Amino acid sequence: MDDKFELYDLRRILCGAKAGDYFTLKGEMLELPPNQGISIYTSVLPLLPAKQRVASKNDWMSTDALIACPDPNCPSQLKIVREGIRTFSHAETTVVPLEK
C-alpha cells in the first residue's frame, strides 16, 4: 500500500524582524538560522500545518500568504511562502496504521 503524502516547505518572515530574518518549516522541523529567534506571541504557528498541505486551488490557503500581526500596535504583516515540496511516508511519521 502506498502511504506517501506531500508537504510544502514554508518560509516565514518574522514579525519585528530585521531584513533577512526568517524561519523555515521542513516537515515538522522548525529551523531557525543562527542568532535568530521567534516570538512566542506569534499567532501564525497554528496556520503552518494547514499551509503545508496541498489544497484546492479555490481554498484560501492556496492563495493567501499575508497574515496580520497579532499585536494591535504592530502594523507588520507576516508572510508565509511555500517553497519546495517534500514527500513523507505515513508509516515513518506515526505508529497508527492506515486502515485498509
mmCIF file as gemmi writes it, N, C-alpha and C atoms, coordinates in Angstrom:
data_model
loop_
_atom_site.group_PDB
_atom_site.id
_atom_site.type_symbol
_atom_site.label_atom_id
_atom_site.label_alt_id
_atom_site.label_comp_id
_atom_site.label_asym_id
_atom_site.label_entity_id
_atom_site.label_seq_id
_atom_site.pdbx_PDB_ins_code
_atom_site.Cartn_x
_atom_site.Cartn_y
_atom_site.Cartn_z
_atom_site.occupancy
_atom_site.B_iso_or_equiv
_atom_site.pdbx_formal_charge
_atom_site.auth_seq_id
_atom_site.auth_asym_id
_atom_site.pdbx_PDB_model_num
ATOM 1 N N . MET Axp A 1 ? 0.844 -1.186 0 1 0 ? 1 A 1
ATOM 2 C CA . MET Axp A 1 ? 0 0 0 1 0 ? 1 A 1
ATOM 3 C C . MET Axp A 1 ? 0.887 1.246 0 1 0 ? 1 A 1
ATOM 4 N N . ASP Axp A 2 ? 0.555 2.177 -0.876 1 0 ? 2 A 1
ATOM 5 C CA . ASP Axp A 2 ? 1.303 3.429 -0.938 1 0 ? 2 A 1
ATOM 6 C C . ASP Axp A 2 ? 0.81 4.357 0.167 1 0 ? 2 A 1
ATOM 7 N N . ASP Axp A 3 ? 1.696 4.68 1.101 1 0 ? 3 A 1
ATOM 8 C CA . ASP Axp A 3 ? 1.303 5.544 2.222 1 0 ? 3 A 1
ATOM 9 C C . ASP Axp A 3 ? 1.985 6.904 2.162 1 0 ? 3 A 1
ATOM 10 N N . LYS Axp A 4 ? 2.43 7.315 0.979 1 0 ? 4 A 1
ATOM 11 C CA . LYS Axp A 4 ? 3.163 8.571 0.822 1 0 ? 4 A 1
ATOM 12 C C . LYS Axp A 4 ? 2.215 9.771 0.803 1 0 ? 4 A 1
ATOM 13 N N . PHE Axp A 5 ? 2.71 10.914 1.294 1 0 ? 5 A 1
ATOM 14 C CA . PHE Axp A 5 ? 1.995 12.177 1.193 1 0 ? 5 A 1
ATOM 15 C C . PHE Axp A 5 ? 3.014 13.294 1.089 1 0 ? 5 A 1
ATOM 16 N N . GLU Axp A 6 ? 2.574 14.458 0.613 1 0 ? 6 A 1
ATOM 17 C CA . GLU Axp A 6 ? 3.481 15.571 0.379 1 0 ? 6 A 1
ATOM 18 C C . GLU Axp A 6 ? 3.141 16.748 1.275 1 0 ? 6 A 1
ATOM 19 N N . LEU Axp A 7 ? 4.192 17.491 1.675 1 0 ? 7 A 1
ATOM 20 C CA . LEU Axp A 7 ? 4.05 18.732 2.423 1 0 ? 7 A 1
ATOM 21 C C . LEU Axp A 7 ? 4.97 19.765 1.794 1 0 ? 7 A 1
ATOM 22 N N . TYR Axp A 8 ? 4.506 20.999 1.721 1 0 ? 8 A 1
ATOM 23 C CA . TYR Axp A 8 ? 5.362 22.088 1.264 1 0 ? 8 A 1
ATOM 24 C C . TYR Axp A 8 ? 6.33 22.477 2.372 1 0 ? 8 A 1
ATOM 25 N N . ASP Axp A 9 ? 7.552 22.857 2.011 1 0 ? 9 A 1
ATOM 26 C CA . ASP Axp A 9 ? 8.437 23.561 2.918 1 0 ? 9 A 1
ATOM 27 C C . ASP Axp A 9 ? 7.925 25.001 2.944 1 0 ? 9 A 1
ATOM 28 N N . LEU Axp A 10 ? 7.947 25.629 4.107 1 0 ? 10 A 1
ATOM 29 C CA . LEU Axp A 10 ? 7.474 27.006 4.228 1 0 ? 10 A 1
ATOM 30 C C . LEU Axp A 10 ? 8.577 27.893 4.753 1 0 ? 10 A 1
ATOM 31 N N . ARG Axp A 11 ? 8.593 29.112 4.278 1 0 ? 11 A 1
ATOM 32 C CA . ARG Axp A 11 ? 9.492 30.12 4.817 1 0 ? 11 A 1
ATOM 33 C C . ARG Axp A 11 ? 8.636 31.28 5.28 1 0 ? 11 A 1
ATOM 34 N N . ARG Axp A 12 ? 8.933 31.777 6.457 1 0 ? 12 A 1
ATOM 35 C CA . ARG Axp A 12 ? 8.14 32.865 7.008 1 0 ? 12 A 1
ATOM 36 C C . ARG Axp A 12 ? 9.047 33.952 7.536 1 0 ? 12 A 1
ATOM 37 N N . ILE Axp A 13 ? 8.685 35.189 7.226 1 0 ? 13 A 1
ATOM 38 C CA . ILE Axp A 13 ? 9.376 36.357 7.759 1 0 ? 13 A 1
ATOM 39 C C . ILE Axp A 13 ? 8.839 36.598 9.163 1 0 ? 13 A 1
ATOM 40 N N . LEU Axp A 14 ? 9.693 36.905 10.095 1 0 ? 14 A 1
ATOM 41 C CA . LEU Axp A 14 ? 9.284 37.106 11.483 1 0 ? 14 A 1
ATOM 42 C C . LEU Axp A 14 ? 8.785 38.518 11.732 1 0 ? 14 A 1
ATOM 43 N N . CYS Axp A 15 ? 7.773 38.64 12.559 1 0 ? 15 A 1
ATOM 44 C CA . CYS Axp A 15 ? 7.253 39.942 12.967 1 0 ? 15 A 1
ATOM 45 C C . CYS Axp A 15 ? 8.329 40.665 13.777 1 0 ? 15 A 1
ATOM 46 N N . GLY Axp A 16 ? 8.555 41.918 13.46 1 0 ? 16 A 1
ATOM 47 C CA . GLY Axp A 16 ? 9.571 42.688 14.168 1 0 ? 16 A 1
ATOM 48 C C . GLY Axp A 16 ? 10.987 42.309 13.778 1 0 ? 16 A 1
ATOM 49 N N . ALA Axp A 17 ? 11.125 41.572 12.702 1 0 ? 17 A 1
ATOM 50 C CA . ALA Axp A 17 ? 12.44 41.091 12.29 1 0 ? 17 A 1
ATOM 51 C C . ALA Axp A 17 ? 13.19 42.157 11.504 1 0 ? 17 A 1
ATOM 52 N N . LYS Axp A 18 ? 14.489 41.968 11.448 1 0 ? 18 A 1
ATOM 53 C CA . LYS Axp A 18 ? 15.302 42.825 10.6 1 0 ? 18 A 1
ATOM 54 C C . LYS Axp A 18 ? 15.434 42.139 9.236 1 0 ? 18 A 1
ATOM 55 N N . ALA Axp A 19 ? 15.844 42.879 8.236 1 0 ? 19 A 1
ATOM 56 C CA . ALA Axp A 19 ? 15.966 42.347 6.879 1 0 ? 19 A 1
ATOM 57 C C . ALA Axp A 19 ? 16.785 41.057 6.881 1 0 ? 19 A 1
ATOM 58 N N . GLY Axp A 20 ? 16.273 40.04 6.231 1 0 ? 20 A 1
ATOM 59 C CA . GLY Axp A 20 ? 16.973 38.761 6.129 1 0 ? 20 A 1
ATOM 60 C C . GLY Axp A 20 ? 16.571 37.736 7.176 1 0 ? 20 A 1
ATOM 61 N N . ASP Axp A 21 ? 15.83 38.135 8.216 1 0 ? 21 A 1
ATOM 62 C CA . ASP Axp A 21 ? 15.384 37.185 9.241 1 0 ? 21 A 1
ATOM 63 C C . ASP Axp A 21 ? 14.234 36.328 8.708 1 0 ? 21 A 1
ATOM 64 N N . TYR Axp A 22 ? 14.22 35.061 9.074 1 0 ? 22 A 1
ATOM 65 C CA . TYR Axp A 22 ? 13.152 34.155 8.671 1 0 ? 22 A 1
ATOM 66 C C . TYR Axp A 22 ? 13.296 32.857 9.442 1 0 ? 22 A 1
ATOM 67 N N . PHE Axp A 23 ? 12.305 31.986 9.327 1 0 ? 23 A 1
ATOM 68 C CA . PHE Axp A 23 ? 12.468 30.6 9.732 1 0 ? 23 A 1
ATOM 69 C C . PHE Axp A 23 ? 11.897 29.737 8.631 1 0 ? 23 A 1
ATOM 70 N N . THR Axp A 24 ? 12.295 28.48 8.592 1 0 ? 24 A 1
ATOM 71 C CA . THR Axp A 24 ? 11.818 27.529 7.593 1 0 ? 24 A 1
ATOM 72 C C . THR Axp A 24 ? 11.189 26.347 8.304 1 0 ? 24 A 1
ATOM 73 N N . LEU Axp A 25 ? 10.051 25.88 7.801 1 0 ? 25 A 1
ATOM 74 C CA . LEU Axp A 25 ? 9.393 24.695 8.321 1 0 ? 25 A 1
ATOM 75 C C . LEU Axp A 25 ? 9.555 23.589 7.295 1 0 ? 25 A 1
ATOM 76 N N . LYS Axp A 26 ? 10.281 22.534 7.669 1 0 ? 26 A 1
ATOM 77 C CA . LYS Axp A 26 ? 10.525 21.381 6.8 1 0 ? 26 A 1
ATOM 78 C C . LYS Axp A 26 ? 9.951 20.163 7.496 1 0 ? 26 A 1
ATOM 79 N N . GLY Axp A 27 ? 8.803 19.677 6.997 1 0 ? 27 A 1
ATOM 80 C CA . GLY Axp A 27 ? 8.113 18.609 7.704 1 0 ? 27 A 1
ATOM 81 C C . GLY Axp A 27 ? 7.652 19.16 9.034 1 0 ? 27 A 1
ATOM 82 N N . GLU Axp A 28 ? 8.041 18.522 10.11 1 0 ? 28 A 1
ATOM 83 C CA . GLU Axp A 28 ? 7.66 19.015 11.435 1 0 ? 28 A 1
ATOM 84 C C . GLU Axp A 28 ? 8.774 19.802 12.111 1 0 ? 28 A 1
ATOM 85 N N . MET Axp A 29 ? 9.877 20.021 11.41 1 0 ? 29 A 1
ATOM 86 C CA . MET Axp A 29 ? 11.032 20.684 11.995 1 0 ? 29 A 1
ATOM 87 C C . MET Axp A 29 ? 11.046 22.177 11.66 1 0 ? 29 A 1
ATOM 88 N N . LEU Axp A 30 ? 10.982 22.996 12.698 1 0 ? 30 A 1
ATOM 89 C CA . LEU Axp A 30 ? 11.069 24.442 12.571 1 0 ? 30 A 1
ATOM 90 C C . LEU Axp A 30 ? 12.551 24.799 12.673 1 0 ? 30 A 1
ATOM 91 N N . GLU Axp A 31 ? 13.112 25.322 11.59 1 0 ? 31 A 1
ATOM 92 C CA . GLU Axp A 31 ? 14.539 25.63 11.545 1 0 ? 31 A 1
ATOM 93 C C . GLU Axp A 31 ? 14.751 27.134 11.578 1 0 ? 31 A 1
ATOM 94 N N . LEU Axp A 32 ? 15.609 27.552 12.484 1 0 ? 32 A 1
ATOM 95 C CA . LEU Axp A 32 ? 15.976 28.963 12.608 1 0 ? 32 A 1
ATOM 96 C C . LEU Axp A 32 ? 17.44 29.132 12.217 1 0 ? 32 A 1
ATOM 97 N N . PRO Axp A 33 ? 17.747 30.157 11.416 1 0 ? 33 A 1
ATOM 98 C CA . PRO Axp A 33 ? 19.152 30.435 11.125 1 0 ? 33 A 1
ATOM 99 C C . PRO Axp A 33 ? 19.869 30.834 12.42 1 0 ? 33 A 1
ATOM 100 N N . PRO Axp A 34 ? 21.191 30.737 12.441 1 0 ? 34 A 1
ATOM 101 C CA . PRO Axp A 34 ? 21.945 31.114 13.64 1 0 ? 34 A 1
ATOM 102 C C . PRO Axp A 34 ? 21.616 32.528 14.101 1 0 ? 34 A 1
ATOM 103 N N . ASN Axp A 35 ? 21.547 32.718 15.403 1 0 ? 35 A 1
ATOM 104 C CA . ASN Axp A 35 ? 21.331 34.021 16.033 1 0 ? 35 A 1
ATOM 105 C C . ASN Axp A 35 ? 19.974 34.647 15.718 1 0 ? 35 A 1
ATOM 106 N N . GLN Axp A 36 ? 18.97 33.807 15.389 1 0 ? 36 A 1
ATOM 107 C CA . GLN Axp A 36 ? 17.629 34.309 15.167 1 0 ? 36 A 1
ATOM 108 C C . GLN Axp A 36 ? 16.674 33.579 16.094 1 0 ? 36 A 1
ATOM 109 N N . GLY Axp A 37 ? 15.6 34.235 16.471 1 0 ? 37 A 1
ATOM 110 C CA . GLY Axp A 37 ? 14.595 33.634 17.332 1 0 ? 37 A 1
ATOM 111 C C . GLY Axp A 37 ? 13.212 33.885 16.78 1 0 ? 37 A 1
ATOM 112 N N . ILE Axp A 38 ? 12.216 33.425 17.512 1 0 ? 38 A 1
ATOM 113 C CA . ILE Axp A 38 ? 10.834 33.614 17.103 1 0 ? 38 A 1
ATOM 114 C C . ILE Axp A 38 ? 10.035 34.035 18.333 1 0 ? 38 A 1
ATOM 115 N N . SER Axp A 39 ? 9.161 34.997 18.158 1 0 ? 39 A 1
ATOM 116 C CA . SER Axp A 39 ? 8.336 35.47 19.259 1 0 ? 39 A 1
ATOM 117 C C . SER Axp A 39 ? 7.361 34.388 19.688 1 0 ? 39 A 1
ATOM 118 N N . ILE Axp A 40 ? 7.213 34.192 20.98 1 0 ? 40 A 1
ATOM 119 C CA . ILE Axp A 40 ? 6.255 33.203 21.477 1 0 ? 40 A 1
ATOM 120 C C . ILE Axp A 40 ? 4.823 33.699 21.283 1 0 ? 40 A 1
ATOM 121 N N . TYR Axp A 41 ? 4.657 34.948 20.919 1 0 ? 41 A 1
ATOM 122 C CA . TYR Axp A 41 ? 3.324 35.531 20.73 1 0 ? 41 A 1
ATOM 123 C C . TYR Axp A 41 ? 2.831 35.449 19.293 1 0 ? 41 A 1
ATOM 124 N N . THR Axp A 42 ? 3.614 34.891 18.409 1 0 ? 42 A 1
ATOM 125 C CA . THR Axp A 42 ? 3.186 34.819 17.019 1 0 ? 42 A 1
ATOM 126 C C . THR Axp A 42 ? 1.964 33.913 16.88 1 0 ? 42 A 1
ATOM 127 N N . SER Axp A 43 ? 0.929 34.424 16.248 1 0 ? 43 A 1
ATOM 128 C CA . SER Axp A 43 ? -0.315 33.667 16.109 1 0 ? 43 A 1
ATOM 129 C C . SER Axp A 43 ? -0.347 32.848 14.831 1 0 ? 43 A 1
ATOM 130 N N . VAL Axp A 44 ? 0.704 32.9 14.061 1 0 ? 44 A 1
ATOM 131 C CA . VAL Axp A 44 ? 0.708 32.213 12.779 1 0 ? 44 A 1
ATOM 132 C C . VAL Axp A 44 ? 1.041 30.723 12.911 1 0 ? 44 A 1
ATOM 133 N N . LEU Axp A 45 ? 1.621 30.297 14.023 1 0 ? 45 A 1
ATOM 134 C CA . LEU Axp A 45 ? 2.03 28.902 14.168 1 0 ? 45 A 1
ATOM 135 C C . LEU Axp A 45 ? 0.903 27.898 13.903 1 0 ? 45 A 1
ATOM 136 N N . PRO Axp A 46 ? -0.323 28.114 14.396 1 0 ? 46 A 1
ATOM 137 C CA . PRO Axp A 46 ? -1.38 27.139 14.109 1 0 ? 46 A 1
ATOM 138 C C . PRO Axp A 46 ? -1.749 27.042 12.624 1 0 ? 46 A 1
ATOM 139 N N . LEU Axp A 47 ? -1.43 28.072 11.829 1 0 ? 47 A 1
ATOM 140 C CA . LEU Axp A 47 ? -1.736 28.043 10.401 1 0 ? 47 A 1
ATOM 141 C C . LEU Axp A 47 ? -0.73 27.228 9.591 1 0 ? 47 A 1
ATOM 142 N N . LEU Axp A 48 ? 0.467 27.018 10.126 1 0 ? 48 A 1
ATOM 143 C CA . LEU Axp A 48 ? 1.537 26.399 9.343 1 0 ? 48 A 1
ATOM 144 C C . LEU Axp A 48 ? 1.216 24.985 8.859 1 0 ? 48 A 1
ATOM 145 N N . PRO Axp A 49 ? 0.695 24.079 9.702 1 0 ? 49 A 1
ATOM 146 C CA . PRO Axp A 49 ? 0.393 22.743 9.183 1 0 ? 49 A 1
ATOM 147 C C . PRO Axp A 49 ? -0.631 22.762 8.032 1 0 ? 49 A 1
ATOM 148 N N . ALA Axp A 50 ? -1.626 23.634 8.115 1 0 ? 50 A 1
ATOM 149 C CA . ALA Axp A 50 ? -2.613 23.729 7.034 1 0 ? 50 A 1
ATOM 150 C C . ALA Axp A 50 ? -1.977 24.315 5.777 1 0 ? 50 A 1
ATOM 151 N N . LYS Axp A 51 ? -1.097 25.282 5.944 1 0 ? 51 A 1
ATOM 152 C CA . LYS Axp A 51 ? -0.443 25.915 4.8 1 0 ? 51 A 1
ATOM 153 C C . LYS Axp A 51 ? 0.514 24.951 4.098 1 0 ? 51 A 1
ATOM 154 N N . GLN Axp A 52 ? 1.033 23.956 4.835 1 0 ? 52 A 1
ATOM 155 C CA . GLN Axp A 52 ? 1.951 22.976 4.246 1 0 ? 52 A 1
ATOM 156 C C . GLN Axp A 52 ? 1.254 22.024 3.286 1 0 ? 52 A 1
ATOM 157 N N . ARG Axp A 53 ? -0.022 21.798 3.485 1 0 ? 53 A 1
ATOM 158 C CA . ARG Axp A 53 ? -0.724 20.77 2.728 1 0 ? 53 A 1
ATOM 159 C C . ARG Axp A 53 ? -1.205 21.262 1.377 1 0 ? 53 A 1
ATOM 160 N N . VAL Axp A 54 ? -1.237 20.351 0.421 1 0 ? 54 A 1
ATOM 161 C CA . VAL Axp A 54 ? -1.791 20.647 -0.89 1 0 ? 54 A 1
ATOM 162 C C . VAL Axp A 54 ? -3.293 20.853 -0.707 1 0 ? 54 A 1
ATOM 163 N N . ALA Axp A 55 ? -3.802 21.961 -1.225 1 0 ? 55 A 1
ATOM 164 C CA . ALA Axp A 55 ? -5.22 22.284 -1.078 1 0 ? 55 A 1
ATOM 165 C C . ALA Axp A 55 ? -5.821 22.587 -2.448 1 0 ? 55 A 1
ATOM 166 N N . SER Axp A 56 ? -7.127 22.611 -2.499 1 0 ? 56 A 1
ATOM 167 C CA . SER Axp A 56 ? -7.837 23 -3.714 1 0 ? 56 A 1
ATOM 168 C C . SER Axp A 56 ? -7.395 24.395 -4.129 1 0 ? 56 A 1
ATOM 169 N N . LYS Axp A 57 ? -7.344 24.655 -5.426 1 0 ? 57 A 1
ATOM 170 C CA . LYS Axp A 57 ? -6.972 25.994 -5.887 1 0 ? 57 A 1
ATOM 171 C C . LYS Axp A 57 ? -7.987 27.039 -5.426 1 0 ? 57 A 1
ATOM 172 N N . ASN Axp A 58 ? -9.185 26.604 -5.034 1 0 ? 58 A 1
ATOM 173 C CA . ASN Axp A 58 ? -10.223 27.517 -4.557 1 0 ? 58 A 1
ATOM 174 C C . ASN Axp A 58 ? -10.135 27.78 -3.051 1 0 ? 58 A 1
ATOM 175 N N . ASP Axp A 59 ? -9.299 27.032 -2.354 1 0 ? 59 A 1
ATOM 176 C CA . ASP Axp A 59 ? -9.141 27.178 -0.905 1 0 ? 59 A 1
ATOM 177 C C . ASP Axp A 59 ? -8.268 28.402 -0.631 1 0 ? 59 A 1
ATOM 178 N N . TRP Axp A 60 ? -8.656 29.223 0.347 1 0 ? 60 A 1
ATOM 179 C CA . TRP Axp A 60 ? -7.871 30.425 0.643 1 0 ? 60 A 1
ATOM 180 C C . TRP Axp A 60 ? -6.457 30.097 1.082 1 0 ? 60 A 1
ATOM 181 N N . MET Axp A 61 ? -6.22 28.899 1.591 1 0 ? 61 A 1
ATOM 182 C CA . MET Axp A 61 ? -4.858 28.509 1.976 1 0 ? 61 A 1
ATOM 183 C C . MET Axp A 61 ? -3.934 28.448 0.77 1 0 ? 61 A 1
ATOM 184 N N . SER Axp A 62 ? -4.508 28.254 -0.421 1 0 ? 62 A 1
ATOM 185 C CA . SER Axp A 62 ? -3.699 28.204 -1.646 1 0 ? 62 A 1
ATOM 186 C C . SER Axp A 62 ? -3.284 29.586 -2.136 1 0 ? 62 A 1
ATOM 187 N N . THR Axp A 63 ? -3.999 30.627 -1.704 1 0 ? 63 A 1
ATOM 188 C CA . THR Axp A 63 ? -3.742 31.952 -2.263 1 0 ? 63 A 1
ATOM 189 C C . THR Axp A 63 ? -3.251 32.984 -1.248 1 0 ? 63 A 1
ATOM 190 N N . ASP Axp A 64 ? -3.758 32.942 -0.031 1 0 ? 64 A 1
ATOM 191 C CA . ASP Axp A 64 ? -3.428 33.971 0.95 1 0 ? 64 A 1
ATOM 192 C C . ASP Axp A 64 ? -2.102 33.673 1.635 1 0 ? 64 A 1
ATOM 193 N N . ALA Axp A 65 ? -1.208 34.65 1.655 1 0 ? 65 A 1
ATOM 194 C CA . ALA Axp A 65 ? 0.099 34.458 2.273 1 0 ? 65 A 1
ATOM 195 C C . ALA Axp A 65 ? 0.382 35.475 3.378 1 0 ? 65 A 1
ATOM 196 N N . LEU Axp A 66 ? -0.356 36.567 3.417 1 0 ? 66 A 1
ATOM 197 C CA . LEU Axp A 66 ? -0.12 37.615 4.402 1 0 ? 66 A 1
ATOM 198 C C . LEU Axp A 66 ? -1.084 37.473 5.567 1 0 ? 66 A 1
ATOM 199 N N . ILE Axp A 67 ? -0.551 37.491 6.774 1 0 ? 67 A 1
ATOM 200 C CA . ILE Axp A 67 ? -1.347 37.378 7.996 1 0 ? 67 A 1
ATOM 201 C C . ILE Axp A 67 ? -1.025 38.593 8.853 1 0 ? 67 A 1
ATOM 202 N N . ALA Axp A 68 ? -2.049 39.204 9.427 1 0 ? 68 A 1
ATOM 203 C CA . ALA Axp A 68 ? -1.852 40.369 10.278 1 0 ? 68 A 1
ATOM 204 C C . ALA Axp A 68 ? -1.121 39.963 11.552 1 0 ? 68 A 1
ATOM 205 N N . CYS Axp A 69 ? -0.219 40.8 12.004 1 0 ? 69 A 1
ATOM 206 C CA . CYS Axp A 69 ? 0.467 40.578 13.277 1 0 ? 69 A 1
ATOM 207 C C . CYS Axp A 69 ? -0.575 40.604 14.388 1 0 ? 69 A 1
ATOM 208 N N . PRO Axp A 70 ? -0.47 39.71 15.381 1 0 ? 70 A 1
ATOM 209 C CA . PRO Axp A 70 ? -1.46 39.681 16.462 1 0 ? 70 A 1
ATOM 210 C C . PRO Axp A 70 ? -1.371 40.877 17.418 1 0 ? 70 A 1
ATOM 211 N N . ASP Axp A 71 ? -0.281 41.608 17.387 1 0 ? 71 A 1
ATOM 212 C CA . ASP Axp A 71 ? -0.125 42.785 18.248 1 0 ? 71 A 1
ATOM 213 C C . ASP Axp A 71 ? -0.898 43.943 17.619 1 0 ? 71 A 1
ATOM 214 N N . PRO Axp A 72 ? -1.946 44.454 18.272 1 0 ? 72 A 1
ATOM 215 C CA . PRO Axp A 72 ? -2.738 45.539 17.676 1 0 ? 72 A 1
ATOM 216 C C . PRO Axp A 72 ? -1.943 46.823 17.459 1 0 ? 72 A 1
ATOM 217 N N . ASN Axp A 73 ? -0.787 46.949 18.091 1 0 ? 73 A 1
ATOM 218 C CA . ASN Axp A 73 ? 0.048 48.142 17.932 1 0 ? 73 A 1
ATOM 219 C C . ASN Axp A 73 ? 1.155 47.953 16.9 1 0 ? 73 A 1
ATOM 220 N N . CYS Axp A 74 ? 1.163 46.791 16.25 1 0 ? 74 A 1
ATOM 221 C CA . CYS Axp A 74 ? 2.203 46.486 15.26 1 0 ? 74 A 1
ATOM 222 C C . CYS Axp A 74 ? 1.575 46.443 13.868 1 0 ? 74 A 1
ATOM 223 N N . PRO Axp A 75 ? 2.07 47.262 12.946 1 0 ? 75 A 1
ATOM 224 C CA . PRO Axp A 75 ? 1.493 47.283 11.597 1 0 ? 75 A 1
ATOM 225 C C . PRO Axp A 75 ? 2.035 46.165 10.687 1 0 ? 75 A 1
ATOM 226 N N . SER Axp A 76 ? 2.9 45.306 11.202 1 0 ? 76 A 1
ATOM 227 C CA . SER Axp A 76 ? 3.526 44.276 10.37 1 0 ? 76 A 1
ATOM 228 C C . SER Axp A 76 ? 2.514 43.277 9.833 1 0 ? 76 A 1
ATOM 229 N N . GLN Axp A 77 ? 2.822 42.758 8.662 1 0 ? 77 A 1
ATOM 230 C CA . GLN Axp A 77 ? 2.104 41.619 8.123 1 0 ? 77 A 1
ATOM 231 C C . GLN Axp A 77 ? 3.11 40.478 8.053 1 0 ? 77 A 1
ATOM 232 N N . LEU Axp A 78 ? 2.673 39.302 8.463 1 0 ? 78 A 1
ATOM 233 C CA . LEU Axp A 78 ? 3.53 38.127 8.451 1 0 ? 78 A 1
ATOM 234 C C . LEU Axp A 78 ? 3.316 37.403 7.131 1 0 ? 78 A 1
ATOM 235 N N . LYS Axp A 79 ? 4.383 37.046 6.461 1 0 ? 79 A 1
ATOM 236 C CA . LYS Axp A 79 ? 4.27 36.427 5.146 1 0 ? 79 A 1
ATOM 237 C C . LYS Axp A 79 ? 4.736 34.977 5.206 1 0 ? 79 A 1
ATOM 238 N N . ILE Axp A 80 ? 3.876 34.068 4.732 1 0 ? 80 A 1
ATOM 239 C CA . ILE Axp A 80 ? 4.213 32.642 4.638 1 0 ? 80 A 1
ATOM 240 C C . ILE Axp A 80 ? 4.424 32.326 3.16 1 0 ? 80 A 1
ATOM 241 N N . VAL Axp A 81 ? 5.584 31.798 2.812 1 0 ? 81 A 1
ATOM 242 C CA . VAL Axp A 81 ? 5.918 31.482 1.429 1 0 ? 81 A 1
ATOM 243 C C . VAL Axp A 81 ? 6.093 29.979 1.288 1 0 ? 81 A 1
ATOM 244 N N . ARG Axp A 82 ? 5.337 29.369 0.379 1 0 ? 82 A 1
ATOM 245 C CA . ARG Axp A 82 ? 5.525 27.944 0.082 1 0 ? 82 A 1
ATOM 246 C C . ARG Axp A 82 ? 6.775 27.801 -0.771 1 0 ? 82 A 1
ATOM 247 N N . GLU Axp A 83 ? 7.645 26.872 -0.337 1 0 ? 83 A 1
ATOM 248 C CA . GLU Axp A 83 ? 8.871 26.627 -1.093 1 0 ? 83 A 1
ATOM 249 C C . GLU Axp A 83 ? 8.767 25.236 -1.705 1 0 ? 83 A 1
ATOM 250 N N . GLY Axp A 84 ? 9.841 24.455 -1.652 1 0 ? 84 A 1
ATOM 251 C CA . GLY Axp A 84 ? 9.826 23.11 -2.204 1 0 ? 84 A 1
ATOM 252 C C . GLY Axp A 84 ? 8.817 22.221 -1.492 1 0 ? 84 A 1
ATOM 253 N N . ILE Axp A 85 ? 8.44 21.141 -2.149 1 0 ? 85 A 1
ATOM 254 C CA . ILE Axp A 85 ? 7.501 20.191 -1.561 1 0 ? 85 A 1
ATOM 255 C C . ILE Axp A 85 ? 8.237 18.886 -1.283 1 0 ? 85 A 1
ATOM 256 N N . ARG Axp A 86 ? 7.949 18.269 -0.136 1 0 ? 86 A 1
ATOM 257 C CA . ARG Axp A 86 ? 8.597 17.021 0.277 1 0 ? 86 A 1
ATOM 258 C C . ARG Axp A 86 ? 7.576 15.907 0.355 1 0 ? 86 A 1
ATOM 259 N N . THR Axp A 87 ? 8.038 14.687 0.115 1 0 ? 87 A 1
ATOM 260 C CA . THR Axp A 87 ? 7.18 13.51 0.227 1 0 ? 87 A 1
ATOM 261 C C . THR Axp A 87 ? 7.528 12.771 1.506 1 0 ? 87 A 1
ATOM 262 N N . PHE Axp A 88 ? 6.49 12.395 2.256 1 0 ? 88 A 1
ATOM 263 C CA . PHE Axp A 88 ? 6.642 11.673 3.515 1 0 ? 88 A 1
ATOM 264 C C . PHE Axp A 88 ? 5.887 10.363 3.451 1 0 ? 88 A 1
ATOM 265 N N . SER Axp A 89 ? 6.24 9.442 4.329 1 0 ? 89 A 1
ATOM 266 C CA . SER Axp A 89 ? 5.575 8.153 4.462 1 0 ? 89 A 1
ATOM 267 C C . SER Axp A 89 ? 4.763 8.157 5.749 1 0 ? 89 A 1
ATOM 268 N N . HIS Axp A 90 ? 3.52 7.747 5.662 1 0 ? 90 A 1
ATOM 269 C CA . HIS Axp A 90 ? 2.658 7.653 6.847 1 0 ? 90 A 1
ATOM 270 C C . HIS Axp A 90 ? 3.332 6.794 7.91 1 0 ? 90 A 1
ATOM 271 N N . ALA Axp A 91 ? 3.852 5.643 7.511 1 0 ? 91 A 1
ATOM 272 C CA . ALA Axp A 91 ? 4.467 4.709 8.473 1 0 ? 91 A 1
ATOM 273 C C . ALA Axp A 91 ? 5.68 5.304 9.168 1 0 ? 91 A 1
ATOM 274 N N . GLU Axp A 92 ? 6.361 6.256 8.528 1 0 ? 92 A 1
ATOM 275 C CA . GLU Axp A 92 ? 7.539 6.869 9.13 1 0 ? 92 A 1
ATOM 276 C C . GLU Axp A 92 ? 7.197 8.066 10.006 1 0 ? 92 A 1
ATOM 277 N N . THR Axp A 93 ? 5.934 8.516 10.007 1 0 ? 93 A 1
ATOM 278 C CA . THR Axp A 93 ? 5.561 9.7 10.763 1 0 ? 93 A 1
ATOM 279 C C . THR Axp A 93 ? 4.579 9.419 11.904 1 0 ? 93 A 1
ATOM 280 N N . THR Axp A 94 ? 4.091 8.183 12.003 1 0 ? 94 A 1
ATOM 281 C CA . THR Axp A 94 ? 3.163 7.82 13.068 1 0 ? 94 A 1
ATOM 282 C C . THR Axp A 94 ? 3.189 6.309 13.308 1 0 ? 94 A 1
ATOM 283 N N . VAL Axp A 95 ? 2.78 5.894 14.504 1 0 ? 95 A 1
ATOM 284 C CA . VAL Axp A 95 ? 2.668 4.461 14.792 1 0 ? 95 A 1
ATOM 285 C C . VAL Axp A 95 ? 1.25 3.973 14.514 1 0 ? 95 A 1
ATOM 286 N N . VAL Axp A 96 ? 0.328 4.867 14.219 1 0 ? 96 A 1
ATOM 287 C CA . VAL Axp A 96 ? -1.054 4.486 13.923 1 0 ? 96 A 1
ATOM 288 C C . VAL Axp A 96 ? -1.117 3.98 12.49 1 0 ? 96 A 1
ATOM 289 N N . PRO Axp A 97 ? -1.56 2.732 12.276 1 0 ? 97 A 1
ATOM 290 C CA . PRO Axp A 97 ? -1.591 2.187 10.912 1 0 ? 97 A 1
ATOM 291 C C . PRO Axp A 97 ? -2.725 2.778 10.09 1 0 ? 97 A 1
ATOM 292 N N . LEU Axp A 98 ? -2.534 2.779 8.776 1 0 ? 98 A 1
ATOM 293 C CA . LEU Axp A 98 ? -3.609 3.176 7.87 1 0 ? 98 A 1
ATOM 294 C C . LEU Axp A 98 ? -4.665 2.085 7.859 1 0 ? 98 A 1
ATOM 295 N N . GLU Axp A 99 ? -5.918 2.483 7.782 1 0 ? 99 A 1
ATOM 296 C CA . GLU Axp A 99 ? -6.987 1.499 7.646 1 0 ? 99 A 1
ATOM 297 C C . GLU Axp A 99 ? -7.03 1.021 6.215 1 0 ? 99 A 1
ATOM 298 N N . LYS Axp A 100 ? -7.27 -0.26 6.045 1 0 ? 100 A 1
ATOM 299 C CA . LYS Axp A 100 ? -7.307 -0.82 4.679 1 0 ? 100 A 1
ATOM 300 C C . LYS Axp A 100 ? -8.709 -0.871 4.162 1 0 ? 100 A 1
